Amino acid sequence: MCHDSLIHPWNCDSLRADPLQPPAGLGPQGFFLAESPIRARTIWLIDGFNLYHSICHAEKLHGISGLRWMNPCLLAKSTGDFLAPAVTYFTATPHHLRFQEPEALSSQLAYQRALTALRPKVVLRHGHFKQQVIRRRSSDGRYSQLTEWKEKGTDVAIALEAVRLAHEGQVDEIVVVSGDSDYVPLAELFTSSFISIRLRFAFPVGRTSRQLMRLAHGSFGLSVEDYRQAQLPHRVILPSGKFVVCPEAWR
């Protein structure tokens, strides 16, 4: 369910101290350390439609709704780190749906607008959809052609961004939200060439990859409960002062 409270653009950056940890500089036994531990710089790179289709599958499988209005900052906190990592959310706008499924298009546009309220913690990167002609063979041996629209370039864009961040030394850890086996070469590259930077994968529900799990140690699966606990409020205040609400079809 979409929450009823408001979220303001500046709320995503607020930090919450962990009551189970000693104050900064104070050791577990009560004495002060010479240097406070440095928290790893972490960034999440989210394959938006890989996550979206996982959410739709989870809603259908469990007979529930209201999981698509996702707050990526809260989802990233599922790592157990009380400081929310930075997030780059890779998506594309399905303009091809404007005639066949206008409600689906408007829902995606509303969500993209809502994510702008989470700046600067969340950065949007836009790809594109490409029309493809698929030739299929039926049971009687005849062939037919179908036209499908596929989101293109997201896996390449995420891989390039991960390599750029690693090469420039901007992060200590990268978490890629996807279970797509196309990322196997990326995992192999980090194993051999960027051993000082930790690469992990957060697998959306129903999209675990054994190959990626083997190559990227510490990778983990997200759960329906993670989705449920990471929802935006029903009404989101935008940086302009206007607001956007959770689409009715997503509630």
Secondary structure, 3 states (H helix, E strand, C coil): CCEEEEECCCHHHCCCCCCCCCCCCECCCCCECCCCCCCCCEEEEEEHHHHHHHHHHHHHHHCCCCCCCECHHHHHHHHCCCCCCEEEEEECCCHHHCCCCHHHHHHHHHHHHHHHHHCCCEEEEECEEEEEEEEEECCCCCEEEEEEEEEECHHHHHHHHHHHHHHHCCCCEEEEECCCHHHHHHHHHHHHHCCCCEEEEEECCCCCCHHHHHHCCCCEECCHHHHHCCECEEEEECCCCCEEECCHHHC
